[in-house]
Amino acid sequence: MIVCIAEKPSVARDIARILGANSSHDGYMEGNGYQVTWTFGHLCTLKEPGDYTPAWRPWALTQLPMVPQRFGIKLIDDNGIKKQFAIIEKLMQAADGIVNCGDAGQEGELIQRWVMQKAQATCPVKRLWISSMTDEAIREGFANLKDQTDYQPLYLAGLSRAIGDWLLGMNATRLYTLRYGQNRQVLSIGRVQTPTLALIVNRQKEIENFKPEPYWVLATIYRDTTFTATKGKFTSKEEGEKAFSTIEGKPFEVTKVEKKEGKEQPPQLYDLTSLQVDCNRKYAFSAEMTLNLIQSLYEKKYTTYPRVDTQYLSDDIYPKCPQTLNGLYQTKFGGVAPYAELIKPIGGKALKKSKRVFDTSKVTDHHAIIPTGVIPQNLSDAEQKVFDLVARRFIGVFLPDCKFSTTTVLGEVSSSPREPSSPREPSSPSIEFKVTGKEILDPGWRVVREKAETKADNDDEEKKQDDEERTLPTFVKGESGDHKPTLTEKWTTPPPYYNEASLLRAMETAGKFVEDETLRAAMKENGIGRPSSRASIIETLFKRHYIKRERKRLVATPTGIELIDLIREELLKSCELTGIWEKKLRDIEHQKYDAQQFINELKQQVADIVNDVMSDPSNRRVTVTPDEEPKKKKGKKQ
């Protein structure tokens, strides 16, 4: 008998149906030579400190650092989990073979490996590796099962991550709680959590310490068009007024009209972070909400595997794209087919194949998030919004580039206007003005944006885009006329507070807020946390009352600010250092770095942190806030 183990009952039922295992039993399905069972996510976890030695059960500074000689796992203390594990254990010990059908990622590998270890399974193990839950993908996956050993590096990376989080979380949390929390307030420290909190706190301090300074902008209105002085900002009012008086009452002359045509490529396909960013920006969905929605769409077979950090497709996906587009063409919501008119122009033709979309070298385990072609039914309003973004982004990459024309008009006002036929006097002071307009000649891929973008709420990025995309009147070099100059006082502004969208971007690029797609992709190697874990990290900060929401803003609480102020060890709050750790974990996955070396380095770092804090002569203490005082947690902190 072959035992297949999935990560959720719903996934197990789909697999069982495809395999013909249609007989239901308590905790598994059976038939056609298969028994299909399931976990509920994690059934096992790393042991608690007290499981290794009774001396580690109480929180005591004298026992730090806690470094087990060998890490062990145990069942999570839950009756439902214990019951399901007993069923799995019995099936596995009698099995002729096992198929690991866990989610095709680092965490999915770890979940099922731990269960198999705990069940002491000794039979051969194969791995089902699929990127979507469609019937075709499941059948194809079972026809091409991989050997479990092929995924040993993936498991080692997941195990290293779990051990690293245990070492730092368990030791640093106890250390800071006992040393600075007056043993009354748990100070939760984590490898990913603390640098993320530091990002928010540091930005907040930058805003609070910001001293606005005035500046003056000289502009003029000519033919109902606002031209701005190219000199830039005037730092003193007197300087601005002097320039204003120079041009007041003098004619404005157009000195140059330049038109350039350009093209704008479609945006790249979604990875998880860019989808979370767009959902937060357009619909104010939290990162966790977006992850749950796209996970639901994946399990319902409508979109591909979501926990990805690539925006590319492998070349073998290209032949399947017409079929996917056909599914979108037939999709209807409320009796309306929203994608049919968008797909018509490219239907029946060879699809565009761009290296920005199809590049096998940029795909490791999974490709970008795209629709599967299965026609969605009965979606919630929120699910439909997320599906719509994914669908439009996918259609867009096959549409033509957007063609536009950029017009730049320069003009000047001189204190001593010349006669049309005579040259300007060299000493005659003049002030140059400029305006730029962008005219869309052919929207190309932009047609997919129209409906999807109407939900944006006061989005600065879109307002800026609207300002840029204005069509200017027709100006002719040499024309001149009256104008109305203005001198406007403005103030420098601080950087904006983080919202979930900008925080996700900062986590992705190890604290450097990068908008450029290519540069951002290059910096992903050093991001904080994994795409799939960032949402839960942000939620953890909320639960621990370290941050709170004020409308879309993420604001650090007094406790969160105090905690970061308390931490002098840069190791604990450095984005760059945590980013380097993340890169090492990915390198372990790709067999470029040794897992044991990673653990040994962490052990040394933890020992250094303990020594530094224990030798701190100051009397630092965090204020105990009764309404924010969490109970002691036994679990590890990320």
Helices and strands as residue ranges (DSSP letters): E 2-6, H 9-19, E 23-25, E 28-31, E 34-38, E 44-46, H 49-52, G 54-56, G 61-63, E 73-75, H 79-93, E 97-101, H 106-118, E 125-127, H 135-143, E 146-147, G 148-151, H 152-180, H 193-208, E 214-222, E 225-229, H 237-247, E 252-264, H 272-283, H 287-299, G 315-320, H 321-330, H 340-343, G 344-346, G 360-362, H 381-396, E 402-414, E 430-442, G 444-448, H 449-452, H 460-468, E 480-481, E 484-491, H 500-508, H 517-523, G 524-526, H 531-543, E 547-550, E 553-556, H 558-566, H 570-573, H 575-589, H 595-614, G 626-628
